[in-house]
Amino acid sequence: MLFGGNLLRQAAFVQLRQENPGAIRVVGEMTGADRIMNESIFVGVYPGLTRAMLEYIVETTRAFCHKA
């Protein structure tokens, strides 16, 4: 699975909405999706991560947060 933020902002969906507006049903302004896309950090995970990989994610996240 892949998460790409607010999918309505992705180029393929922008083009689809222009070419075929009825192809996508949107309810509301999607402000929640925009906020999540702009104000959060997505950490991708999958069951095959090793302990070393997880530790790298933790260390990198901590370093980033200490700089902020």
CNS distance restraints for C-alpha pairs under 8 A (distance, minus, plus):
assign (resid   4 and name CA) (resid  10 and name CA) 7.64 0.50 0.50
assign (resid   5 and name CA) (resid   9 and name CA) 7.95 0.50 0.50
assign (resid   5 and name CA) (resid  33 and name CA) 7.16 0.50 0.50
assign (resid   5 and name CA) (resid  34 and name CA) 7.55 0.50 0.50
assign (resid   5 and name CA) (resid  36 and name CA) 7.36 0.50 0.50
assign (resid   5 and name CA) (resid  37 and name CA) 4.75 0.50 0.50
assign (resid   6 and name CA) (resid  10 and name CA) 7.26 0.50 0.50
assign (resid   6 and name CA) (resid  33 and name CA) 5.34 0.50 0.50
assign (resid   6 and name CA) (resid  34 and name CA) 5.89 0.50 0.50
assign (resid   6 and name CA) (resid  37 and name CA) 6.11 0.50 0.50
assign (resid   7 and name CA) (resid  13 and name CA) 6.83 0.50 0.50
assign (resid   8 and name CA) (resid  13 and name CA) 5.44 0.50 0.50
assign (resid   8 and name CA) (resid  14 and name CA) 6.30 0.50 0.50
assign (resid   9 and name CA) (resid  13 and name CA) 6.84 0.50 0.50
assign (resid   9 and name CA) (resid  14 and name CA) 6.26 0.50 0.50
assign (resid  10 and name CA) (resid  14 and name CA) 6.21 0.50 0.50
assign (resid  11 and name CA) (resid  15 and name CA) 6.13 0.50 0.50
assign (resid  12 and name CA) (resid  16 and name CA) 6.14 0.50 0.50
assign (resid  13 and name CA) (resid  17 and name CA) 6.02 0.50 0.50
assign (resid  14 and name CA) (resid  18 and name CA) 6.34 0.50 0.50
assign (resid  15 and name CA) (resid  19 and name CA) 6.12 0.50 0.50
assign (resid  16 and name CA) (resid  20 and name CA) 5.62 0.50 0.50
assign (resid  16 and name CA) (resid  21 and name CA) 7.04 0.50 0.50
assign (resid  16 and name CA) (resid  23 and name CA) 7.29 0.50 0.50
assign (resid  17 and name CA) (resid  21 and name CA) 4.43 0.50 0.50
assign (resid  17 and name CA) (resid  22 and name CA) 7.46 0.50 0.50
assign (resid  17 and name CA) (resid  23 and name CA) 6.94 0.50 0.50
assign (resid  17 and name CA) (resid  24 and name CA) 6.79 0.50 0.50
assign (resid  30 and name CA) (resid  34 and name CA) 6.34 0.50 0.50
assign (resid  31 and name CA) (resid  35 and name CA) 6.05 0.50 0.50
assign (resid  32 and name CA) (resid  36 and name CA) 6.19 0.50 0.50
assign (resid  33 and name CA) (resid  37 and name CA) 6.10 0.50 0.50
assign (resid  34 and name CA) (resid  38 and name CA) 6.08 0.50 0.50
assign (resid  35 and name CA) (resid  39 and name CA) 5.64 0.50 0.50
assign (resid  35 and name CA) (resid  40 and name CA) 7.76 0.50 0.50
assign (resid  36 and name CA) (resid  40 and name CA) 5.41 0.50 0.50
assign (resid  45 and name CA) (resid  49 and name CA) 7.14 0.50 0.50
assign (resid  49 and name CA) (resid  53 and name CA) 5.83 0.50 0.50
assign (resid  49 and name CA) (resid  54 and name CA) 6.54 0.50 0.50
assign (resid  50 and name CA) (resid  54 and name CA) 6.34 0.50 0.50
assign (resid  51 and name CA) (resid  55 and name CA) 6.13 0.50 0.50
assign (resid  52 and name CA) (resid  56 and name CA) 6.17 0.50 0.50
assign (resid  53 and name CA) (resid  57 and name CA) 6.38 0.50 0.50
assign (resid  54 and name CA) (resid  58 and name CA) 6.31 0.50 0.50
assign (resid  55 and name CA) (resid  59 and name CA) 6.04 0.50 0.50
assign (resid  56 and name CA) (resid  60 and name CA) 5.97 0.50 0.50
assign (resid  57 and name CA) (resid  61 and name CA) 6.04 0.50 0.50
assign (resid  58 and name CA) (resid  62 and name CA) 6.12 0.50 0.50
assign (resid  59 and name CA) (resid  63 and name CA) 6.17 0.50 0.50
assign (resid  60 and name CA) (resid  64 and name CA) 6.19 0.50 0.50
assign (resid  61 and name CA) (resid  65 and name CA) 6.18 0.50 0.50
assign (resid  62 and name CA) (resid  66 and name CA) 6.18 0.50 0.50
assign (resid  63 and name CA) (resid  67 and name CA) 6.47 0.50 0.50
assign (resid  64 and name CA) (resid  68 and name CA) 6.59 0.50 0.50
